[in-house]
Amino acid sequence: MTFTNKNKFFQYTVTLDTSENIFKAHLAKDLSVYGAGNTIEEAVYNLEKLV
């Protein structure tokens, strides 16, 4: 499952990693930068802290 969204500052993609049962929010332009969390909101929040 993949979602792409535009934020004010950056674009990101959210995926569900079923092997680890966590959500990962990746920068759309650089998939090596991501935040992970138990919820989509937590994953996006963790990504925002990195950007």
Buried (B, 14 or more C-beta within 10 A) or exposed (E): EEEEEEEEEBEBBBBBEEEEEBBBBBBEEEEEBBBBBEEBEBBBEBBBEEE
